[in-house]
């Protein structure tokens, strides 16, 4: 039968290959996906069956990963705790403090006699007027003398003339009695606040020192309080074990001048300390000779140094704890090599049934990662559980670094892959004929 020219016969003409290509391609993609999914599920099932068949060996092998993962988290926790303790201790001195110190320089007078170009009370007032966000400030003058404590006894003491705001600037703790206030300063009250070690040495206790009368250059003073610094400074601050604080206005009676070697300022926020220190130095420098030297001391540099040291120590400890993971990885590798040796015939049967070298490799690599990740997961739970338990059950607050848990789990996977590669490759390279003959 004749057909119309140009019109294909649906009976004799085969369908175009290009018209079936998208459908065939889609079917092949779905088939490959299904086979891949089934193969991976089978691999996981075989890994789990292998674990159940040798639970004791696998658990003992996992123990190294448990210890290694837990030690990573605990080392990070200890590092954070030590860092926080050090920073809190240093901050106890006054984290927002700016301490201006006179470092050198003279003013030439008659007969070319030079006198120290000390700071003065007007410098402090100028800074208070020009620098914003200063919440407290105090001048300090120092008088070294012997005080009379009665009964003909004398004691060497360092008297510091300060204002009531000095307590806030230096973050002092009053252990007994009280600190002198603005009224005491205004009325030039002859009162003193004694440092704790001196009070104990002279009177046996803090409370016993309150109310006692001492004599400075024949002028009686009443001890109204006992104080200590917020942290031990081991003699690095202006406060020593023989320090007594008296109102600045009273201290001027003994010096007869407004000259100051140190001035203390306290800022509202820690972030304002360094900019304020530069501005304060500039203001004071402009009020004195160019050759005079004034230095602003803050805790910012100390805090940064302590943070850097703590971070370096934490990294070093983490690297040390990583040795445990390496040892655990070697244990996993030895266990997997023994596992491959014990399952040679099984490998041969799987290859004879059509399993490829890639599937064999994936099977044993999955078992290795399963073993290391299981140990890492248990170690992570234990490592995180200890600090969290301490925080929940006690009054101590230990900082917890959640990133250490993530690092521990990722490291467990890496250890499983790295140390499981050799056994997996050895299993994949086995000859199926030889393995079937293996006894």
RACORRA-V159893 format. One record per residue. RES is the residue in three letters. SS is DSSP state (h for helix, s for strand, l for the rest). PSI is psi in whole degrees, 0 to 359 (NA if undefined). BURIAL is b if it has 16 or more other ideal C-beta (glycine too) atoms within 10 Angstrom, else e. Layout:
res=RES ss=SS psi=PSI burial=BURIAL
res=RES ss=SS psi=PSI burial=BURIAL
This chain:
res=UNK ss=l psi=134 burial=e
res=UNK ss=l psi=149 burial=e
res=UNK ss=l psi=159 burial=e
res=UNK ss=l psi=133 burial=e
res=UNK ss=l psi=132 burial=e
res=UNK ss=l psi=352 burial=e
res=UNK ss=l psi=120 burial=e
res=UNK ss=l psi=143 burial=e
res=UNK ss=l psi=122 burial=e
res=UNK ss=l psi=344 burial=e
res=UNK ss=l psi=317 burial=e
res=UNK ss=l psi=338 burial=e
res=UNK ss=l psi=121 burial=e
res=UNK ss=l psi=152 burial=e
res=UNK ss=l psi=150 burial=e
res=UNK ss=l psi=139 burial=e
res=UNK ss=h psi=326 burial=e
res=UNK ss=h psi=333 burial=e
res=UNK ss=h psi=338 burial=e
res=UNK ss=h psi=349 burial=e
res=UNK ss=h psi=313 burial=e
res=UNK ss=h psi=318 burial=e
res=UNK ss=h psi=316 burial=e
res=UNK ss=h psi=320 burial=e
res=UNK ss=h psi=318 burial=e
res=UNK ss=h psi=319 burial=e
res=UNK ss=h psi=316 burial=e
res=UNK ss=h psi=321 burial=e
res=UNK ss=h psi=315 burial=e
res=UNK ss=h psi=319 burial=e
res=UNK ss=h psi=316 burial=e
res=UNK ss=h psi=319 burial=e
res=UNK ss=h psi=316 burial=e
res=UNK ss=h psi=317 burial=e
res=UNK ss=h psi=320 burial=e
res=UNK ss=h psi=316 burial=e
res=UNK ss=h psi=316 burial=e
res=UNK ss=h psi=319 burial=e
res=UNK ss=h psi=318 burial=b
res=UNK ss=h psi=321 burial=e
res=UNK ss=h psi=320 burial=e
res=UNK ss=h psi=321 burial=e
res=UNK ss=h psi=316 burial=b
res=UNK ss=h psi=320 burial=e
res=UNK ss=h psi=318 burial=e
res=UNK ss=h psi=321 burial=b
res=UNK ss=h psi=319 burial=b
res=UNK ss=h psi=321 burial=e
res=UNK ss=h psi=321 burial=e
res=UNK ss=h psi=322 burial=b
res=UNK ss=h psi=317 burial=b
res=UNK ss=h psi=329 burial=e
res=UNK ss=h psi=334 burial=e
res=UNK ss=l psi=59 burial=e
res=UNK ss=h psi=316 burial=e
res=UNK ss=h psi=314 burial=e
res=UNK ss=h psi=316 burial=e
res=UNK ss=h psi=320 burial=b
res=UNK ss=h psi=319 burial=e
res=UNK ss=h psi=323 burial=e
res=UNK ss=h psi=322 burial=b
res=UNK ss=h psi=338 burial=b
res=UNK ss=h psi=322 burial=e
res=UNK ss=h psi=320 burial=b
res=UNK ss=h psi=324 burial=b
res=UNK ss=h psi=312 burial=b
res=UNK ss=h psi=317 burial=b
res=UNK ss=h psi=315 burial=b
res=UNK ss=h psi=317 burial=b
res=UNK ss=h psi=322 burial=b
res=UNK ss=h psi=326 burial=b
res=UNK ss=h psi=313 burial=b
res=UNK ss=h psi=318 burial=b
res=UNK ss=h psi=323 burial=b
res=UNK ss=h psi=317 burial=b
res=UNK ss=h psi=322 burial=b
res=UNK ss=h psi=316 burial=b
res=UNK ss=h psi=318 burial=e
res=UNK ss=h psi=316 burial=b
res=UNK ss=h psi=320 burial=b
res=UNK ss=h psi=314 burial=b
res=UNK ss=h psi=320 burial=b
res=UNK ss=h psi=315 burial=b
res=UNK ss=h psi=321 burial=e
res=UNK ss=h psi=315 burial=e
res=UNK ss=h psi=317 burial=b
res=UNK ss=h psi=320 burial=b
res=UNK ss=h psi=321 burial=e
res=UNK ss=h psi=315 burial=e
res=UNK ss=h psi=321 burial=b
res=UNK ss=h psi=339 burial=b
res=UNK ss=l psi=339 burial=b
res=UNK ss=l psi=346 burial=b
res=UNK ss=l psi=84 burial=b
res=UNK ss=l psi=337 burial=b
res=UNK ss=l psi=19 burial=b
res=UNK ss=s psi=139 burial=b
res=UNK ss=s psi=118 burial=b
res=UNK ss=s psi=110 burial=b
res=UNK ss=s psi=129 burial=b
res=UNK ss=s psi=141 burial=e
res=UNK ss=s psi=124 burial=b
res=UNK ss=s psi=341 burial=e
res=UNK ss=s psi=167 burial=e
res=UNK ss=l psi=144 burial=b
res=UNK ss=s psi=162 burial=e
res=UNK ss=s psi=123 burial=e
res=UNK ss=s psi=131 burial=e
res=UNK ss=l psi=199 burial=e
res=UNK ss=h psi=148 burial=e
res=UNK ss=h psi=28 burial=e
res=UNK ss=h psi=36 burial=e
res=UNK ss=l psi=123 burial=e
res=UNK ss=s psi=137 burial=e
res=UNK ss=s psi=147 burial=e
res=UNK ss=s psi=138 burial=e
res=UNK ss=l psi=67 burial=b
res=UNK ss=l psi=159 burial=b
res=UNK ss=s psi=168 burial=b
res=UNK ss=l psi=177 burial=b
res=UNK ss=h psi=328 burial=b
res=UNK ss=h psi=327 burial=e
res=UNK ss=h psi=315 burial=b
res=UNK ss=h psi=318 burial=b
res=UNK ss=h psi=323 burial=e
res=UNK ss=h psi=319 burial=b
res=UNK ss=h psi=316 burial=b
res=UNK ss=h psi=326 burial=e
res=UNK ss=h psi=329 burial=e
res=UNK ss=h psi=337 burial=e
res=UNK ss=l psi=120 burial=b
res=UNK ss=l psi=164 burial=e
res=UNK ss=l psi=19 burial=e
res=UNK ss=s psi=120 burial=b
res=UNK ss=s psi=341 burial=e
res=UNK ss=s psi=150 burial=b
res=UNK ss=s psi=151 burial=b
res=UNK ss=s psi=133 burial=b
res=UNK ss=s psi=167 burial=b
res=UNK ss=s psi=124 burial=b
res=UNK ss=s psi=150 burial=b
res=UNK ss=s psi=135 burial=b
res=UNK ss=s psi=117 burial=b
res=UNK ss=s psi=121 burial=e
res=UNK ss=s psi=175 burial=e
res=UNK ss=s psi=134 burial=e
res=UNK ss=s psi=150 burial=b
res=UNK ss=s psi=128 burial=b
res=UNK ss=s psi=11 burial=b
res=UNK ss=s psi=158 burial=e
res=UNK ss=l psi=23 burial=e
res=UNK ss=l psi=7 burial=e
res=UNK ss=s psi=144 burial=e
res=UNK ss=s psi=159 burial=e
res=UNK ss=s psi=134 burial=e
res=UNK ss=s psi=134 burial=e
res=UNK ss=s psi=154 burial=b
res=UNK ss=s psi=109 burial=b
res=UNK ss=s psi=127 burial=b
res=UNK ss=s psi=122 burial=b
res=UNK ss=s psi=114 burial=b
res=UNK ss=s psi=171 burial=b
res=UNK ss=l psi=168 burial=b
res=UNK ss=l psi=334 burial=b
res=UNK ss=l psi=348 burial=b
res=UNK ss=h psi=325 burial=b
res=UNK ss=h psi=319 burial=b
res=UNK ss=h psi=317 burial=b
res=UNK ss=h psi=319 burial=b
res=UNK ss=l psi=2 burial=b
res=UNK ss=l psi=52 burial=b
res=UNK ss=l psi=152 burial=b
res=UNK ss=s psi=127 burial=e
res=UNK ss=s psi=118 burial=b
res=UNK ss=s psi=332 burial=b
res=UNK ss=s psi=149 burial=b
res=UNK ss=s psi=221 burial=b
res=UNK ss=l psi=168 burial=e
res=UNK ss=l psi=150 burial=b
res=UNK ss=l psi=150 burial=b
res=UNK ss=l psi=188 burial=e
res=UNK ss=h psi=325 burial=e
res=UNK ss=h psi=319 burial=e
res=UNK ss=h psi=320 burial=b
res=UNK ss=h psi=317 burial=b
res=UNK ss=h psi=320 burial=e
res=UNK ss=l psi=2 burial=e
res=UNK ss=l psi=44 burial=e
res=UNK ss=l psi=140 burial=b
res=UNK ss=l psi=77 burial=b
res=UNK ss=s psi=158 burial=b
res=UNK ss=s psi=150 burial=b
res=UNK ss=s psi=123 burial=b
res=UNK ss=s psi=142 burial=b
res=UNK ss=s psi=148 burial=b
res=UNK ss=h psi=307 burial=b
res=UNK ss=h psi=322 burial=e
res=UNK ss=h psi=320 burial=b
res=UNK ss=h psi=318 burial=b
res=UNK ss=h psi=321 burial=b
res=UNK ss=h psi=319 burial=e
res=UNK ss=h psi=323 burial=b
res=UNK ss=h psi=359 burial=b
res=UNK ss=l psi=333 burial=e
res=UNK ss=l psi=166 burial=e
res=UNK ss=h psi=312 burial=b
res=UNK ss=h psi=326 burial=e
res=UNK ss=h psi=335 burial=e
res=UNK ss=h psi=332 burial=b
res=UNK ss=l psi=128 burial=b
res=UNK ss=l psi=348 burial=e
res=UNK ss=l psi=155 burial=b
res=UNK ss=s psi=132 burial=e
res=UNK ss=s psi=167 burial=b
res=UNK ss=s psi=128 burial=e
res=UNK ss=s psi=112 burial=b
res=UNK ss=l psi=39 burial=e
res=UNK ss=l psi=359 burial=e
res=UNK ss=s psi=124 burial=e
res=UNK ss=s psi=138 burial=e
res=UNK ss=s psi=144 burial=b
res=UNK ss=s psi=128 burial=e
res=UNK ss=s psi=114 burial=b
res=UNK ss=s psi=353 burial=b
res=UNK ss=s psi=164 burial=b
res=UNK ss=s psi=135 burial=b
res=UNK ss=s psi=165 burial=b
res=UNK ss=s psi=162 burial=b
res=UNK ss=l psi=159 burial=b
res=UNK ss=l psi=339 burial=b
res=UNK ss=l psi=159 burial=e
res=UNK ss=l psi=127 burial=e
res=UNK ss=l psi=355 burial=e
res=UNK ss=l psi=44 burial=e
res=UNK ss=l psi=13 burial=e
res=UNK ss=l psi=357 burial=e
res=UNK ss=l psi=178 burial=e
res=UNK ss=l psi=347 burial=b
res=UNK ss=l psi=126 burial=b
res=UNK ss=l psi=187 burial=e
res=UNK ss=l psi=0 burial=e
res=UNK ss=l psi=27 burial=b
res=UNK ss=s psi=139 burial=b
res=UNK ss=s psi=136 burial=b
res=UNK ss=s psi=133 burial=b
res=UNK ss=s psi=159 burial=b
res=UNK ss=s psi=141 burial=b
res=UNK ss=h psi=320 burial=b
res=UNK ss=h psi=327 burial=e
res=UNK ss=h psi=322 burial=b
res=UNK ss=h psi=331 burial=b
res=UNK ss=h psi=335 burial=b
res=UNK ss=h psi=326 burial=e
res=UNK ss=h psi=331 burial=e
res=UNK ss=h psi=329 burial=e
res=UNK ss=l psi=21 burial=e
res=UNK ss=l psi=161 burial=e
res=UNK ss=l psi=8 burial=b
res=UNK ss=l psi=134 burial=b
res=UNK ss=s psi=134 burial=b
res=UNK ss=l psi=335 burial=b
res=UNK ss=s psi=146 burial=b
res=UNK ss=s psi=136 burial=b
res=UNK ss=s psi=138 burial=b
res=UNK ss=s psi=151 burial=b
res=UNK ss=s psi=129 burial=b
res=UNK ss=s psi=161 burial=b
res=UNK ss=l psi=322 burial=e
res=UNK ss=l psi=152 burial=e
res=UNK ss=h psi=328 burial=e
res=UNK ss=h psi=341 burial=e
res=UNK ss=h psi=355 burial=b
res=UNK ss=h psi=307 burial=b
res=UNK ss=h psi=313 burial=e
res=UNK ss=h psi=321 burial=e
res=UNK ss=h psi=321 burial=b
res=UNK ss=h psi=318 burial=b
res=UNK ss=h psi=320 burial=e
res=UNK ss=h psi=319 burial=b
res=UNK ss=h psi=316 burial=b
res=UNK ss=h psi=318 burial=b
res=UNK ss=h psi=318 burial=e
res=UNK ss=h psi=314 burial=b
res=UNK ss=h psi=321 burial=b
res=UNK ss=h psi=321 burial=e
res=UNK ss=h psi=339 burial=e
res=UNK ss=l psi=359 burial=e
res=UNK ss=l psi=182 burial=b
res=UNK ss=l psi=151 burial=e
res=UNK ss=l psi=333 burial=e
res=UNK ss=l psi=348 burial=e
res=UNK ss=l psi=147 burial=b
res=UNK ss=s psi=129 burial=e
res=UNK ss=s psi=136 burial=b
res=UNK ss=s psi=132 burial=e
res=UNK ss=s psi=118 burial=b
res=UNK ss=s psi=129 burial=e
res=UNK ss=s psi=171 burial=b
res=UNK ss=l psi=359 burial=b
res=UNK ss=h psi=313 burial=b
res=UNK ss=h psi=321 burial=e
res=UNK ss=h psi=318 burial=b
res=UNK ss=h psi=318 burial=b
res=UNK ss=h psi=318 burial=e
res=UNK ss=h psi=317 burial=e
res=UNK ss=h psi=321 burial=b
res=UNK ss=h psi=316 burial=e
res=UNK ss=h psi=315 burial=e
res=UNK ss=h psi=316 burial=e
res=UNK ss=h psi=320 burial=b
res=UNK ss=h psi=319 burial=e
res=UNK ss=h psi=317 burial=e
res=UNK ss=h psi=321 burial=e
res=UNK ss=h psi=317 burial=b
res=UNK ss=h psi=318 burial=e
res=UNK ss=h psi=316 burial=e
res=UNK ss=h psi=324 burial=b
res=UNK ss=h psi=320 burial=b
res=UNK ss=h psi=322 burial=e
res=UNK ss=h psi=319 burial=e
res=UNK ss=h psi=337 burial=b
res=UNK ss=h psi=337 burial=b
res=UNK ss=h psi=323 burial=e
res=UNK ss=h psi=320 burial=b
res=UNK ss=h psi=324 burial=b
res=UNK ss=h psi=316 burial=e
res=UNK ss=h psi=318 burial=e
res=UNK ss=h psi=321 burial=b
res=UNK ss=h psi=321 burial=b
res=UNK ss=h psi=321 burial=e
res=UNK ss=h psi=319 burial=b
res=UNK ss=h psi=318 burial=b
res=UNK ss=h psi=315 burial=b
res=UNK ss=h psi=319 burial=e
res=UNK ss=h psi=319 burial=b
res=UNK ss=h psi=326 burial=b
res=UNK ss=h psi=318 burial=e
res=UNK ss=h psi=325 burial=e
res=UNK ss=h psi=318 burial=b
res=UNK ss=h psi=316 burial=b
res=UNK ss=h psi=323 burial=e
res=UNK ss=h psi=344 burial=e
res=UNK ss=l psi=30 burial=b
res=UNK ss=h psi=314 burial=b
res=UNK ss=h psi=321 burial=e
res=UNK ss=h psi=318 burial=e
res=UNK ss=h psi=318 burial=b
res=UNK ss=h psi=318 burial=b
res=UNK ss=h psi=318 burial=e
res=UNK ss=h psi=319 burial=b
res=UNK ss=h psi=323 burial=b
res=UNK ss=h psi=330 burial=e
res=UNK ss=l psi=1 burial=e
res=UNK ss=l psi=1 burial=e
res=UNK ss=l psi=135 burial=b
res=UNK ss=l psi=167 burial=e
res=UNK ss=h psi=325 burial=e
res=UNK ss=h psi=319 burial=e
res=UNK ss=h psi=322 burial=b
res=UNK ss=h psi=316 burial=b
res=UNK ss=h psi=315 burial=b
res=UNK ss=h psi=323 burial=b
res=UNK ss=h psi=309 burial=b
res=UNK ss=h psi=329 burial=b
res=UNK ss=h psi=322 burial=b
res=UNK ss=h psi=319 burial=b
res=UNK ss=h psi=319 burial=b
res=UNK ss=h psi=313 burial=b
res=UNK ss=h psi=321 burial=b
res=UNK ss=h psi=318 burial=b
res=UNK ss=h psi=313 burial=b
res=UNK ss=h psi=321 burial=b
res=UNK ss=h psi=324 burial=b
res=UNK ss=h psi=316 burial=b
res=UNK ss=h psi=320 burial=b
res=UNK ss=h psi=322 burial=b
res=UNK ss=h psi=316 burial=b
res=UNK ss=h psi=316 burial=b
res=UNK ss=h psi=323 burial=b
res=UNK ss=h psi=317 burial=b
res=UNK ss=h psi=316 burial=e
res=UNK ss=h psi=316 burial=b
res=UNK ss=h psi=320 burial=b
res=UNK ss=h psi=332 burial=b
res=UNK ss=h psi=327 burial=e
res=UNK ss=h psi=304 burial=e
res=UNK ss=h psi=323 burial=b
res=UNK ss=h psi=321 burial=e
res=UNK ss=h psi=320 burial=e
res=UNK ss=h psi=319 burial=e
res=UNK ss=h psi=324 burial=e
res=UNK ss=h psi=324 burial=e
res=UNK ss=h psi=348 burial=e
res=UNK ss=l psi=176 burial=e
res=UNK ss=l psi=351 burial=e
res=UNK ss=l psi=141 burial=e
res=UNK ss=l psi=109 burial=e
res=UNK ss=l psi=127 burial=b
res=UNK ss=l psi=138 burial=e
res=UNK ss=l psi=127 burial=b
res=UNK ss=l psi=106 burial=b
res=UNK ss=h psi=337 burial=e
res=UNK ss=h psi=332 burial=e
res=UNK ss=h psi=327 burial=b
res=UNK ss=h psi=317 burial=b
res=UNK ss=h psi=317 burial=e
res=UNK ss=h psi=319 burial=b
res=UNK ss=h psi=318 burial=b
res=UNK ss=h psi=317 burial=b
res=UNK ss=h psi=321 burial=e
res=UNK ss=h psi=324 burial=b
res=UNK ss=h psi=317 burial=b
res=UNK ss=h psi=315 burial=e
res=UNK ss=h psi=317 burial=e
res=UNK ss=h psi=317 burial=b
res=UNK ss=h psi=319 burial=b
res=UNK ss=h psi=313 burial=e
res=UNK ss=h psi=310 burial=e
res=UNK ss=h psi=353 burial=b
res=UNK ss=h psi=352 burial=b
res=UNK ss=h psi=316 burial=b
res=UNK ss=h psi=309 burial=e
res=UNK ss=h psi=322 burial=b
res=UNK ss=h psi=318 burial=b
res=UNK ss=h psi=322 burial=e
res=UNK ss=h psi=319 burial=b
res=UNK ss=h psi=321 burial=b
res=UNK ss=h psi=332 burial=b
res=UNK ss=l psi=357 burial=e
res=UNK ss=l psi=140 burial=b
res=UNK ss=l psi=126 burial=e
res=UNK ss=h psi=326 burial=b
res=UNK ss=h psi=316 burial=e
res=UNK ss=h psi=319 burial=e
res=UNK ss=h psi=324 burial=b
res=UNK ss=h psi=336 burial=e
res=UNK ss=h psi=352 burial=e
res=UNK ss=l psi=135 burial=e
res=UNK ss=l psi=NA burial=e
